[in-house]
Every structure is written in structure tokens, then in C-alpha cells.
Amino acid sequence: MAEIFSLQFPQSLGTFEHYADAQKAVDHLADHDFPVENVLVVGTDLKQVERITGRLTWGRVILAGIASGVWLGLFVGLLLGLFAEPGSWLGTVASAAAFGAVFGAVWAAIGYAFTRGRRDFSSVQQIRPSRYEVLVEHKHLPQAQQLLGQLPGYRATDL
């Protein structure tokens, strides 16, 4: 699997600030019958970005636990309901959802208690590259450079 993400002798075709620009360059190559299976787009200078979405309180933690528990309970209840007697289907789904809500609330409370106030906020994280480098197999570099030189809006410094 790792071999699909590598080239034997890669050469840099260009570095782009935005992924859309790197994608546009590769698309231009593909439109001109370039063997794009010899191209890699590599995100470089990775940085982790964390966006704080809110403050955590016991109420929010328990409500979030209940909500996720209900969804899990509904899923399990629907699966079990497939095998339940025809008249008890709704009771099976409702019972599983209720059990899921209780389980979710307890599980969330236990997890939050173990943090001991060290992380009283919720967040989402993402790893983002600062630049995108387009690499091409060395034997195809001259052809790729010539084709990208024809791409409108790209200066020689981009290549």
C-alpha cells in the first residue's frame, strides 16, 4: 500500500500555497494526456489547528452523553427490533433508546470526572499543510514543466 504513495525518483514540479492550485496544475496535466499516475501531491509544513467550540460544564457533558447514548440505543434497538415479535417492536426500540441514554450519561460523566477540570472546553482539531508540493517522476519532469508553462495564470516562479 505504501508504494502507491511513492515515486522512484521524484522531482519537484512546483509548490503551491493552496490545494486548489496544486489540483489545477495536475488537472491541466491530465487534460493534456500527461501520465498523471507519475504525480504526487504532498502537503508539507504540517500544523495542528485546534478550534475551541465551547466551555464544558456538567450539564453539557451529561446532555451530550444522553444524546449520543440515545443514538446508539436507537441503532441497537432497531437491530434488535428486526428479531422481535411484531407487536413488541416499538417497545424494543424505546427500551434500547432509554437504556442508551442512561448508559451515555453515566459514561460521559465518568469520562469528564477523570479529567479533574484539566480540560473544561470542547474543541475540534485538524492537521493542515502550509503548502502543497507537486512531485513528478524524474523522467517526466521536462514534459510536465513544458505543459505547466502553458497554463494561464501561472508564473515561472510557481514551477
BELBELMO-V681787 format. One record per pair of residues at least 12 apart in sequence whose C-alpha atoms are under 7 Angstrom apart, sorted by the first residue. I is the first residue (numbers start at 0). J is the second residue. D is the distance in whole Angstrom. If there is no record, write none. Layout:
BEGIN
I_J_D ; I_J_D
END
This chain:
BEGIN
6_136_6 ; 7_136_7 ; 8_136_6 ; 8_137_6 ; 9_134_6 ; 9_135_5 ; 9_136_5 ; 9_137_6 ; 10_134_5 ; 10_135_5 ; 10_136_6 ; 10_137_5 ; 10_140_7 ; 11_132_7 ; 11_133_6 ; 11_134_5 ; 11_135_6 ; 12_133_5 ; 12_134_5 ; 12_135_6 ; 12_144_7 ; 12_158_6 ; 13_132_6 ; 13_133_5 ; 13_157_6 ; 13_158_4 ; 14_130_7 ; 14_131_6 ; 14_132_4 ; 14_133_6 ; 14_157_6 ; 14_158_7 ; 15_130_6 ; 15_131_5 ; 15_132_6 ; 16_129_7 ; 16_130_5 ; 16_131_6 ; 17_130_7 ; 17_131_7 ; 18_131_6 ; 21_131_7 ; 21_133_7 ; 24_147_7 ; 28_143_7 ; 28_146_7 ; 37_135_6 ; 37_136_5 ; 38_133_7 ; 38_134_6 ; 38_135_4 ; 38_136_7 ; 39_133_6 ; 39_134_5 ; 39_135_6 ; 40_131_6 ; 40_132_6 ; 40_133_5 ; 40_134_6 ; 41_131_5 ; 41_132_5 ; 41_133_6 ; 42_128_5 ; 42_130_6 ; 42_131_4 ; 42_132_6 ; 43_128_5 ; 43_129_6 ; 43_130_5 ; 43_131_6 ; 44_128_5 ; 44_129_5 ; 44_130_7 ; 45_126_7 ; 45_127_5 ; 45_128_4 ; 45_129_6 ; 46_126_6 ; 46_127_5 ; 46_128_6 ; 47_124_7 ; 47_125_6 ; 47_126_4 ; 47_127_6 ; 48_124_6 ; 48_125_5 ; 48_126_6 ; 49_122_6 ; 49_123_6 ; 49_124_4 ; 49_125_6 ; 50_122_5 ; 50_123_5 ; 50_124_6 ; 51_120_7 ; 51_121_6 ; 51_122_4 ; 51_123_7 ; 52_121_5 ; 52_122_5 ; 53_120_6 ; 53_121_5 ; 54_119_6 ; 54_120_4 ; 54_121_6 ; 55_119_5 ; 55_120_5 ; 55_121_6 ; 60_107_6 ; 60_108_7 ; 61_104_5 ; 61_107_6 ; 61_108_6 ; 64_103_4 ; 64_104_4 ; 64_107_5 ; 65_100_4 ; 65_101_7 ; 65_103_5 ; 65_104_5 ; 66_100_7 ; 67_103_6 ; 68_99_4 ; 68_100_4 ; 68_102_6 ; 68_103_4 ; 69_96_5 ; 69_97_7 ; 69_99_5 ; 69_100_5 ; 71_99_6 ; 72_95_5 ; 72_96_4 ; 72_98_7 ; 72_99_4 ; 73_92_6 ; 73_95_6 ; 73_96_5 ; 75_95_7 ; 76_91_6 ; 76_92_4 ; 76_95_5 ; 76_96_7 ; 77_92_6 ; 80_92_6
END
